[in-house]
Amino acid sequence: MPKAAGKWNFYDITARGPRFTVVLDGKRTVNGAVDYKHASGWIALQYGKAVVDTGVVKFRKVQIRTL
């Protein structure tokens, strides 16, 4: 679960070709999911509005590196 307002979450997203894994605050939330439609191309960060829009989303210390 995301942390309370005013706290930072830590995401570690690993993508290798069509497979990706997501770790949120040390807990693996997606493990080896496959998406052949988006196996290559640009990387982007986006904010998808929830049922209730709670305000501003900020990113900090973003690092993208080749595996």
N, CA, C and O atoms as a Maestro MAE file, in Angstrom:
{
 s_m_m2io_version
 :::
 2.0.0
}

f_m_ct {
 s_m_title
 :::
 protein
 m_atom[268] {
  # First column is atom index #
  i_m_mmod_type
  r_m_x_coord
  r_m_y_coord
  r_m_z_coord
  i_m_residue_number
  s_m_chain_name
  s_m_pdb_residue_name
  s_m_pdb_atom_name
  i_m_atomic_number
  :::
  1 25 0.831 -1.187 0.000 1 A "MET " " N  " 7
  2 3 0.000 0.000 0.000 1 A "MET " " CA " 6
  3 2 0.873 1.247 0.000 1 A "MET " " C  " 6
  4 15 1.899 1.281 0.679 1 A "MET " " O  " 8
  5 25 0.485 2.261 -0.743 2 A "PRO " " N  " 7
  6 3 1.234 3.521 -0.703 2 A "PRO " " CA " 6
  7 2 1.224 4.118 0.699 2 A "PRO " " C  " 6
  8 15 0.312 3.863 1.487 2 A "PRO " " O  " 8
  9 25 2.232 4.902 0.998 3 A "LYS " " N  " 7
  10 3 2.347 5.527 2.311 3 A "LYS " " CA " 6
  11 2 1.376 6.699 2.437 3 A "LYS " " C  " 6
  12 15 0.782 7.144 1.454 3 A "LYS " " O  " 8
  13 25 1.231 7.179 3.646 4 A "ALA " " N  " 7
  14 3 0.348 8.316 3.923 4 A "ALA " " CA " 6
  15 2 0.859 9.566 3.223 4 A "ALA " " C  " 6
  16 15 2.018 9.637 2.813 4 A "ALA " " O  " 8
  17 25 -0.012 10.539 3.095 5 A "ALA " " N  " 7
  18 3 0.346 11.805 2.442 5 A "ALA " " CA " 6
  19 2 1.597 12.402 3.083 5 A "ALA " " C  " 6
  20 15 1.776 12.334 4.299 5 A "ALA " " O  " 8
  21 25 2.441 12.975 2.267 6 A "GLY " " N  " 7
  22 3 3.663 13.588 2.748 6 A "GLY " " CA " 6
  23 2 4.839 12.635 2.860 6 A "GLY " " C  " 6
  24 15 5.940 13.075 3.189 6 A "GLY " " O  " 8
  25 25 4.653 11.354 2.601 7 A "LYS " " N  " 7
  26 3 5.721 10.360 2.667 7 A "LYS " " CA " 6
  27 2 6.059 9.907 1.245 7 A "LYS " " C  " 6
  28 15 5.187 9.878 0.376 7 A "LYS " " O  " 8
  29 25 7.316 9.555 1.011 8 A "TRP " " N  " 7
  30 3 7.755 9.108 -0.301 8 A "TRP " " CA " 6
  31 2 7.676 7.586 -0.401 8 A "TRP " " C  " 6
  32 15 8.026 6.877 0.542 8 A "TRP " " O  " 8
  33 25 7.220 7.096 -1.535 9 A "ASN " " N  " 7
  34 3 7.264 5.667 -1.839 9 A "ASN " " CA " 6
  35 2 8.507 5.396 -2.679 9 A "ASN " " C  " 6
  36 15 8.998 6.282 -3.377 9 A "ASN " " O  " 8
  37 25 9.009 4.172 -2.607 10 A "PHE " " N  " 7
  38 3 10.163 3.774 -3.397 10 A "PHE " " CA " 6
  39 2 9.744 2.680 -4.369 10 A "PHE " " C  " 6
  40 15 9.271 1.620 -3.957 10 A "PHE " " O  " 8
  41 25 9.918 2.939 -5.654 11 A "TYR " " N  " 7
  42 3 9.620 1.958 -6.698 11 A "TYR " " CA " 6
  43 2 10.912 1.490 -7.330 11 A "TYR " " C  " 6
  44 15 11.806 2.294 -7.594 11 A "TYR " " O  " 8
  45 25 11.016 0.205 -7.573 12 A "ASP " " N  " 7
  46 3 12.116 -0.363 -8.338 12 A "ASP " " CA " 6
  47 2 11.458 -1.153 -9.468 12 A "ASP " " C  " 6
  48 15 10.860 -2.202 -9.229 12 A "ASP " " O  " 8
  49 25 11.569 -0.652 -10.687 13 A "ILE " " N  " 7
  50 3 10.929 -1.274 -11.848 13 A "ILE " " CA " 6
  51 2 12.028 -1.810 -12.757 13 A "ILE " " C  " 6
  52 15 12.898 -1.059 -13.197 13 A "ILE " " O  " 8
  53 25 11.986 -3.107 -13.036 14 A "THR " " N  " 7
  54 3 12.956 -3.745 -13.911 14 A "THR " " CA " 6
  55 2 12.231 -4.244 -15.147 14 A "THR " " C  " 6
  56 15 11.275 -5.013 -15.045 14 A "THR " " O  " 8
  57 25 12.686 -3.805 -16.321 15 A "ALA " " N  " 7
  58 3 12.085 -4.233 -17.590 15 A "ALA " " CA " 6
  59 2 13.172 -4.827 -18.467 15 A "ALA " " C  " 6
  60 15 14.183 -4.185 -18.751 15 A "ALA " " O  " 8
  61 25 12.948 -6.069 -18.892 16 A "ARG " " N  " 7
  62 3 13.866 -6.758 -19.807 16 A "ARG " " CA " 6
  63 2 13.038 -7.273 -20.962 16 A "ARG " " C  " 6
  64 15 12.353 -8.288 -20.839 16 A "ARG " " O  " 8
  65 25 13.099 -6.574 -22.086 17 A "GLY " " N  " 7
  66 3 12.257 -6.953 -23.224 17 A "GLY " " CA " 6
  67 2 10.804 -6.843 -22.820 17 A "GLY " " C  " 6
  68 15 10.385 -5.810 -22.297 17 A "GLY " " O  " 8
  69 25 10.018 -7.897 -23.054 18 A "PRO " " N  " 7
  70 3 8.589 -7.822 -22.738 18 A "PRO " " CA " 6
  71 2 8.259 -8.133 -21.273 18 A "PRO " " C  " 6
  72 15 7.100 -8.032 -20.872 18 A "PRO " " O  " 8
  73 25 9.268 -8.512 -20.464 19 A "ARG " " N  " 7
  74 3 9.013 -8.896 -19.066 19 A "ARG " " CA " 6
  75 2 9.378 -7.760 -18.113 19 A "ARG " " C  " 6
  76 15 10.382 -7.073 -18.299 19 A "ARG " " O  " 8
  77 25 8.545 -7.577 -17.092 20 A "PHE " " N  " 7
  78 3 8.858 -6.556 -16.106 20 A "PHE " " CA " 6
  79 2 8.451 -6.991 -14.705 20 A "PHE " " C  " 6
  80 15 7.545 -7.803 -14.518 20 A "PHE " " O  " 8
  81 25 9.156 -6.418 -13.723 21 A "THR " " N  " 7
  82 3 8.913 -6.676 -12.305 21 A "THR " " CA " 6
  83 2 8.853 -5.329 -11.598 21 A "THR " " C  " 6
  84 15 9.613 -4.418 -11.926 21 A "THR " " O  " 8
  85 25 7.952 -5.201 -10.629 22 A "VAL " " N  " 7
  86 3 7.806 -3.962 -9.870 22 A "VAL " " CA " 6
  87 2 7.912 -4.278 -8.384 22 A "VAL " " C  " 6
  88 15 7.256 -5.189 -7.879 22 A "VAL " " O  " 8
  89 25 8.754 -3.503 -7.689 23 A "VAL " " N  " 7
  90 3 8.878 -3.604 -6.238 23 A "VAL " " CA " 6
  91 2 8.483 -2.252 -5.663 23 A "VAL " " C  " 6
  92 15 9.060 -1.227 -6.028 23 A "VAL " " O  " 8
  93 25 7.506 -2.243 -4.769 24 A "LEU " " N  " 7
  94 3 7.024 -1.015 -4.130 24 A "LEU " " CA " 6
  95 2 7.363 -1.080 -2.650 24 A "LEU " " C  " 6
  96 15 6.875 -1.954 -1.934 24 A "LEU " " O  " 8
  97 25 8.199 -0.155 -2.194 25 A "ASP " " N  " 7
  98 3 8.616 -0.087 -0.798 25 A "ASP " " CA " 6
  99 2 9.094 -1.438 -0.271 25 A "ASP " " C  " 6
  100 15 8.749 -1.839 0.841 25 A "ASP " " O  " 8
  101 25 9.894 -2.138 -1.084 26 A "GLY " " N  " 7
  102 3 10.489 -3.401 -0.678 26 A "GLY " " CA " 6
  103 2 9.606 -4.627 -0.860 26 A "GLY " " C  " 6
  104 15 10.048 -5.742 -0.583 26 A "GLY " " O  " 8
  105 25 8.371 -4.451 -1.317 27 A "LYS " " N  " 7
  106 3 7.462 -5.575 -1.518 27 A "LYS " " CA " 6
  107 2 7.201 -5.767 -3.010 27 A "LYS " " C  " 6
  108 15 6.759 -4.840 -3.689 27 A "LYS " " O  " 8
  109 25 7.473 -6.973 -3.523 28 A "ARG " " N  " 7
  110 3 7.263 -7.255 -4.936 28 A "ARG " " CA " 6
  111 2 5.763 -7.266 -5.224 28 A "ARG " " C  " 6
  112 15 5.019 -8.064 -4.653 28 A "ARG " " O  " 8
  113 25 5.325 -6.372 -6.117 29 A "THR " " N  " 7
  114 3 3.903 -6.272 -6.452 29 A "THR " " CA " 6
  115 2 3.589 -6.851 -7.829 29 A "THR " " C  " 6
  116 15 2.461 -7.275 -8.081 29 A "THR " " O  " 8
  117 25 4.569 -6.871 -8.712 30 A "VAL " " N  " 7
  118 3 4.435 -7.482 -10.037 30 A "VAL " " CA " 6
  119 2 5.687 -8.312 -10.258 30 A "VAL " " C  " 6
  120 15 6.799 -7.816 -10.079 30 A "VAL " " O  " 8
  121 25 5.518 -9.581 -10.648 31 A "ASN " " N  " 7
  122 3 6.664 -10.466 -10.787 31 A "ASN " " CA " 6
  123 2 6.655 -11.138 -12.156 31 A "ASN " " C  " 6
  124 15 5.902 -12.086 -12.381 31 A "ASN " " O  " 8
  125 25 7.485 -10.651 -13.064 32 A "GLY " " N  " 7
  126 3 7.643 -11.288 -14.365 32 A "GLY " " CA " 6
  127 2 6.454 -11.168 -15.288 32 A "GLY " " C  " 6
  128 15 6.223 -12.058 -16.107 32 A "GLY " " O  " 8
  129 25 5.691 -10.095 -15.182 33 A "ALA " " N  " 7
  130 3 4.569 -9.883 -16.099 33 A "ALA " " CA " 6
  131 2 5.112 -9.725 -17.517 33 A "ALA " " C  " 6
  132 15 6.246 -9.283 -17.703 33 A "ALA " " O  " 8
  133 25 4.309 -10.082 -18.512 34 A "VAL " " N  " 7
  134 3 4.740 -10.028 -19.909 34 A "VAL " " CA " 6
  135 2 3.819 -9.105 -20.692 34 A "VAL " " C  " 6
  136 15 2.595 -9.193 -20.594 34 A "VAL " " O  " 8
  137 25 4.439 -8.206 -21.482 35 A "ASP " " N  " 7
  138 3 3.684 -7.289 -22.338 35 A "ASP " " CA " 6
  139 2 4.432 -7.167 -23.667 35 A "ASP " " C  " 6
  140 15 5.301 -6.310 -23.819 35 A "ASP " " O  " 8
  141 25 4.090 -8.024 -24.618 36 A "TYR " " N  " 7
  142 3 4.776 -8.013 -25.917 36 A "TYR " " CA " 6
  143 2 4.471 -6.766 -26.724 36 A "TYR " " C  " 6
  144 15 5.272 -6.373 -27.572 36 A "TYR " " O  " 8
  145 25 3.330 -6.134 -26.481 37 A "LYS " " N  " 7
  146 3 2.948 -4.933 -27.239 37 A "LYS " " CA " 6
  147 2 3.929 -3.779 -26.975 37 A "LYS " " C  " 6
  148 15 4.180 -2.966 -27.865 37 A "LYS " " O  " 8
  149 25 4.482 -3.708 -25.757 38 A "HIS " " N  " 7
  150 3 5.386 -2.615 -25.386 38 A "HIS " " CA " 6
  151 2 6.761 -3.148 -24.986 38 A "HIS " " C  " 6
  152 15 7.334 -2.702 -23.992 38 A "HIS " " O  " 8
  153 25 7.282 -4.084 -25.744 39 A "ALA " " N  " 7
  154 3 8.562 -4.719 -25.413 39 A "ALA " " CA " 6
  155 2 9.760 -3.814 -25.674 39 A "ALA " " C  " 6
  156 15 10.851 -4.083 -25.171 39 A "ALA " " O  " 8
  157 25 9.581 -2.758 -26.441 40 A "SER " " N  " 7
  158 3 10.674 -1.824 -26.698 40 A "SER " " CA " 6
  159 2 10.089 -0.442 -26.940 40 A "SER " " C  " 6
  160 15 8.894 -0.288 -27.195 40 A "SER " " O  " 8
  161 25 10.946 0.549 -26.856 41 A "GLY " " N  " 7
  162 3 10.492 1.917 -27.110 41 A "GLY " " CA " 6
  163 2 10.849 2.852 -25.969 41 A "GLY " " C  " 6
  164 15 11.735 2.564 -25.165 41 A "GLY " " O  " 8
  165 25 10.148 3.973 -25.911 42 A "TRP " " N  " 7
  166 3 10.405 5.026 -24.939 42 A "TRP " " CA " 6
  167 2 9.942 4.623 -23.548 42 A "TRP " " C  " 6
  168 15 9.042 3.798 -23.389 42 A "TRP " " O  " 8
  169 25 10.579 5.224 -22.536 43 A "ILE " " N  " 7
  170 3 10.186 5.045 -21.136 43 A "ILE " " CA " 6
  171 2 9.571 6.356 -20.680 43 A "ILE " " C  " 6
  172 15 10.107 7.430 -20.957 43 A "ILE " " O  " 8
  173 25 8.437 6.270 -19.975 44 A "ALA " " N  " 7
  174 3 7.766 7.477 -19.498 44 A "ALA " " CA " 6
  175 2 7.194 7.256 -18.104 44 A "ALA " " C  " 6
  176 15 6.882 6.129 -17.720 44 A "ALA " " O  " 8
  177 25 7.062 8.335 -17.358 45 A "LEU " " N  " 7
  178 3 6.388 8.317 -16.068 45 A "LEU " " CA " 6
  179 2 5.072 9.053 -16.243 45 A "LEU " " C  " 6
  180 15 5.026 10.107 -16.876 45 A "LEU " " O  " 8
  181 25 4.009 8.507 -15.688 46 A "GLN " " N  " 7
  182 3 2.732 9.181 -15.809 46 A "GLN " " CA " 6
  183 2 1.924 8.997 -14.537 46 A "GLN " " C  " 6
  184 15 2.179 8.097 -13.737 46 A "GLN " " O  " 8
  185 25 0.963 9.856 -14.378 47 A "TYR " " N  " 7
  186 3 0.069 9.822 -13.225 47 A "TYR " " CA " 6
  187 2 -1.320 9.528 -13.736 47 A "TYR " " C  " 6
  188 15 -1.887 10.319 -14.490 47 A "TYR " " O  " 8
  189 25 -1.881 8.392 -13.331 48 A "GLY " " N  " 7
  190 3 -3.242 8.051 -13.718 48 A "GLY " " CA " 6
  191 2 -4.172 8.437 -12.593 48 A "GLY " " C  " 6
  192 15 -4.016 7.967 -11.466 48 A "GLY " " O  " 8
  193 25 -5.135 9.286 -12.883 49 A "LYS " " N  " 7
  194 3 -6.052 9.748 -11.841 49 A "LYS " " CA " 6
  195 2 -6.848 8.594 -11.252 49 A "LYS " " C  " 6
  196 15 -7.350 7.730 -11.972 49 A "LYS " " O  " 8
  197 25 -6.951 8.599 -9.949 50 A "ALA " " N  " 7
  198 3 -7.756 7.595 -9.247 50 A "ALA " " CA " 6
  199 2 -9.216 8.033 -9.266 50 A "ALA " " C  " 6
  200 15 -9.561 9.052 -9.864 50 A "ALA " " O  " 8
  201 25 -10.054 7.268 -8.620 51 A "VAL " " N  " 7
  202 3 -11.475 7.621 -8.544 51 A "VAL " " CA " 6
  203 2 -11.627 9.009 -7.940 51 A "VAL " " C  " 6
  204 15 -12.447 9.806 -8.396 51 A "VAL " " O  " 8
  205 25 -10.834 9.295 -6.915 52 A "VAL " " N  " 7
  206 3 -10.842 10.623 -6.300 52 A "VAL " " CA " 6
  207 2 -9.476 11.242 -6.543 52 A "VAL " " C  " 6
  208 15 -8.467 10.709 -6.083 52 A "VAL " " O  " 8
  209 25 -9.427 12.360 -7.259 53 A "ASP " " N  " 7
  210 3 -8.163 13.037 -7.532 53 A "ASP " " CA " 6
  211 2 -7.707 13.729 -6.256 53 A "ASP " " C  " 6
  212 15 -8.360 14.656 -5.777 53 A "ASP " " O  " 8
  213 25 -6.573 13.270 -5.704 54 A "THR " " N  " 7
  214 3 -6.118 13.793 -4.422 54 A "THR " " CA " 6
  215 2 -5.070 14.895 -4.543 54 A "THR " " C  " 6
  216 15 -4.626 15.419 -3.521 54 A "THR " " O  " 8
  217 25 -4.663 15.262 -5.748 55 A "GLY " " N  " 7
  218 3 -3.737 16.374 -5.853 55 A "GLY " " CA " 6
  219 2 -2.516 16.104 -6.686 55 A "GLY " " C  " 6
  220 15 -2.586 15.426 -7.711 55 A "GLY " " O  " 8
  221 25 -1.385 16.640 -6.244 56 A "VAL " " N  " 7
  222 3 -0.142 16.678 -6.995 56 A "VAL " " CA " 6
  223 2 0.650 15.383 -6.806 56 A "VAL " " C  " 6
  224 15 0.690 14.821 -5.712 56 A "VAL " " O  " 8
  225 25 1.275 14.922 -7.884 57 A "VAL " " N  " 7
  226 3 2.190 13.786 -7.819 57 A "VAL " " CA " 6
  227 2 3.566 14.295 -8.220 57 A "VAL " " C  " 6
  228 15 3.706 14.987 -9.229 57 A "VAL " " O  " 8
  229 25 4.581 13.956 -7.433 58 A "LYS " " N  " 7
  230 3 5.942 14.403 -7.708 58 A "LYS " " CA " 6
  231 2 6.854 13.199 -7.805 58 A "LYS " " C  " 6
  232 15 6.638 12.188 -7.137 58 A "LYS " " O  " 8
  233 25 7.876 13.310 -8.643 59 A "PHE " " N  " 7
  234 3 8.904 12.291 -8.771 59 A "PHE " " CA " 6
  235 2 10.224 12.912 -8.332 59 A "PHE " " C  " 6
  236 15 10.477 14.088 -8.591 59 A "PHE " " O  " 8
  237 25 11.063 12.126 -7.670 60 A "ARG " " N  " 7
  238 3 12.391 12.616 -7.290 60 A "ARG " " CA " 6
  239 2 13.387 11.474 -7.387 60 A "ARG " " C  " 6
  240 15 13.031 10.303 -7.256 60 A "ARG " " O  " 8
  241 25 14.608 11.829 -7.614 61 A "LYS " " N  " 7
  242 3 15.704 10.862 -7.689 61 A "LYS " " CA " 6
  243 2 15.408 9.743 -8.679 61 A "LYS " " C  " 6
  244 15 15.590 8.567 -8.361 61 A "LYS " " O  " 8
  245 25 14.959 10.096 -9.860 62 A "VAL " " N  " 7
  246 3 14.660 9.112 -10.900 62 A "VAL " " CA " 6
  247 2 15.963 8.709 -11.569 62 A "VAL " " C  " 6
  248 15 16.739 9.561 -12.002 62 A "VAL " " O  " 8
  249 25 16.199 7.396 -11.652 63 A "GLN " " N  " 7
  250 3 17.385 6.876 -12.312 63 A "GLN " " CA " 6
  251 2 16.963 5.838 -13.327 63 A "GLN " " C  " 6
  252 15 16.203 4.924 -13.009 63 A "GLN " " O  " 8
  253 25 17.452 5.972 -14.549 64 A "ILE " " N  " 7
  254 3 17.191 4.977 -15.596 64 A "ILE " " CA " 6
  255 2 18.553 4.518 -16.080 64 A "ILE " " C  " 6
  256 15 19.404 5.326 -16.451 64 A "ILE " " O  " 8
  257 25 18.745 3.199 -16.069 65 A "ARG " " N  " 7
  258 3 20.031 2.666 -16.508 65 A "ARG " " CA " 6
  259 2 19.837 1.418 -17.367 65 A "ARG " " C  " 6
  260 15 18.832 0.717 -17.254 65 A "ARG " " O  " 8
  261 25 20.798 1.164 -18.207 66 A "THR " " N  " 7
  262 3 20.770 -0.012 -19.060 66 A "THR " " CA " 6
  263 2 21.166 -1.225 -18.247 66 A "THR " " C  " 6
  264 15 22.110 -1.175 -17.459 66 A "THR " " O  " 8
  265 25 20.434 -2.330 -18.443 67 A "LEU " " N  " 7
  266 3 20.762 -3.559 -17.726 67 A "LEU " " CA " 6
  267 2 21.725 -4.404 -18.531 67 A "LEU " " C  " 6
  268 15 22.120 -5.483 -18.088 67 A "LEU " " O  " 8
  :::
 }
 m_bond[267] {
  # First column is bond index #
  i_m_from
  i_m_to
  i_m_order
  :::
  1 1 2 1
  2 2 3 1
  3 3 4 2
  4 3 5 1
  5 5 6 1
  6 6 7 1
  7 7 8 2
  8 7 9 1
  9 9 10 1
  10 10 11 1
  11 11 12 2
  12 11 13 1
  13 13 14 1
  14 14 15 1
  15 15 16 2
  16 15 17 1
  17 17 18 1
  18 18 19 1
  19 19 20 2
  20 19 21 1
  21 21 22 1
  22 22 23 1
  23 23 24 2
  24 23 25 1
  25 25 26 1
  26 26 27 1
  27 27 28 2
  28 27 29 1
  29 29 30 1
  30 30 31 1
  31 31 32 2
  32 31 33 1
  33 33 34 1
  34 34 35 1
  35 35 36 2
  36 35 37 1
  37 37 38 1
  38 38 39 1
  39 39 40 2
  40 39 41 1
  41 41 42 1
  42 42 43 1
  43 43 44 2
  44 43 45 1
  45 45 46 1
  46 46 47 1
  47 47 48 2
  48 47 49 1
  49 49 50 1
  50 50 51 1
  51 51 52 2
  52 51 53 1
  53 53 54 1
  54 54 55 1
  55 55 56 2
  56 55 57 1
  57 57 58 1
  58 58 59 1
  59 59 60 2
  60 59 61 1
  61 61 62 1
  62 62 63 1
  63 63 64 2
  64 63 65 1
  65 65 66 1
  66 66 67 1
  67 67 68 2
  68 67 69 1
  69 69 70 1
  70 70 71 1
  71 71 72 2
  72 71 73 1
  73 73 74 1
  74 74 75 1
  75 75 76 2
  76 75 77 1
  77 77 78 1
  78 78 79 1
  79 79 80 2
  80 79 81 1
  81 81 82 1
  82 82 83 1
  83 83 84 2
  84 83 85 1
  85 85 86 1
  86 86 87 1
  87 87 88 2
  88 87 89 1
  89 89 90 1
  90 90 91 1
  91 91 92 2
  92 91 93 1
  93 93 94 1
  94 94 95 1
  95 95 96 2
  96 95 97 1
  97 97 98 1
  98 98 99 1
  99 99 100 2
  100 99 101 1
  101 101 102 1
  102 102 103 1
  103 103 104 2
  104 103 105 1
  105 105 106 1
  106 106 107 1
  107 107 108 2
  108 107 109 1
  109 109 110 1
  110 110 111 1
  111 111 112 2
  112 111 113 1
  113 113 114 1
  114 114 115 1
  115 115 116 2
  116 115 117 1
  117 117 118 1
  118 118 119 1
  119 119 120 2
  120 119 121 1
  121 121 122 1
  122 122 123 1
  123 123 124 2
  124 123 125 1
  125 125 126 1
  126 126 127 1
  127 127 128 2
  128 127 129 1
  129 129 130 1
  130 130 131 1
  131 131 132 2
  132 131 133 1
  133 133 134 1
  134 134 135 1
  135 135 136 2
  136 135 137 1
  137 137 138 1
  138 138 139 1
  139 139 140 2
  140 139 141 1
  141 141 142 1
  142 142 143 1
  143 143 144 2
  144 143 145 1
  145 145 146 1
  146 146 147 1
  147 147 148 2
  148 147 149 1
  149 149 150 1
  150 150 151 1
  151 151 152 2
  152 151 153 1
  153 153 154 1
  154 154 155 1
  155 155 156 2
  156 155 157 1
  157 157 158 1
  158 158 159 1
  159 159 160 2
  160 159 161 1
  161 161 162 1
  162 162 163 1
  163 163 164 2
  164 163 165 1
  165 165 166 1
  166 166 167 1
  167 167 168 2
  168 167 169 1
  169 169 170 1
  170 170 171 1
  171 171 172 2
  172 171 173 1
  173 173 174 1
  174 174 175 1
  175 175 176 2
  176 175 177 1
  177 177 178 1
  178 178 179 1
  179 179 180 2
  180 179 181 1
  181 181 182 1
  182 182 183 1
  183 183 184 2
  184 183 185 1
  185 185 186 1
  186 186 187 1
  187 187 188 2
  188 187 189 1
  189 189 190 1
  190 190 191 1
  191 191 192 2
  192 191 193 1
  193 193 194 1
  194 194 195 1
  195 195 196 2
  196 195 197 1
  197 197 198 1
  198 198 199 1
  199 199 200 2
  200 199 201 1
  201 201 202 1
  202 202 203 1
  203 203 204 2
  204 203 205 1
  205 205 206 1
  206 206 207 1
  207 207 208 2
  208 207 209 1
  209 209 210 1
  210 210 211 1
  211 211 212 2
  212 211 213 1
  213 213 214 1
  214 214 215 1
  215 215 216 2
  216 215 217 1
  217 217 218 1
  218 218 219 1
  219 219 220 2
  220 219 221 1
  221 221 222 1
  222 222 223 1
  223 223 224 2
  224 223 225 1
  225 225 226 1
  226 226 227 1
  227 227 228 2
  228 227 229 1
  229 229 230 1
  230 230 231 1
  231 231 232 2
  232 231 233 1
  233 233 234 1
  234 234 235 1
  235 235 236 2
  236 235 237 1
  237 237 238 1
  238 238 239 1
  239 239 240 2
  240 239 241 1
  241 241 242 1
  242 242 243 1
  243 243 244 2
  244 243 245 1
  245 245 246 1
  246 246 247 1
  247 247 248 2
  248 247 249 1
  249 249 250 1
  250 250 251 1
  251 251 252 2
  252 251 253 1
  253 253 254 1
  254 254 255 1
  255 255 256 2
  256 255 257 1
  257 257 258 1
  258 258 259 1
  259 259 260 2
  260 259 261 1
  261 261 262 1
  262 262 263 1
  263 263 264 2
  264 263 265 1
  265 265 266 1
  266 266 267 1
  267 267 268 2
  :::
 }
}
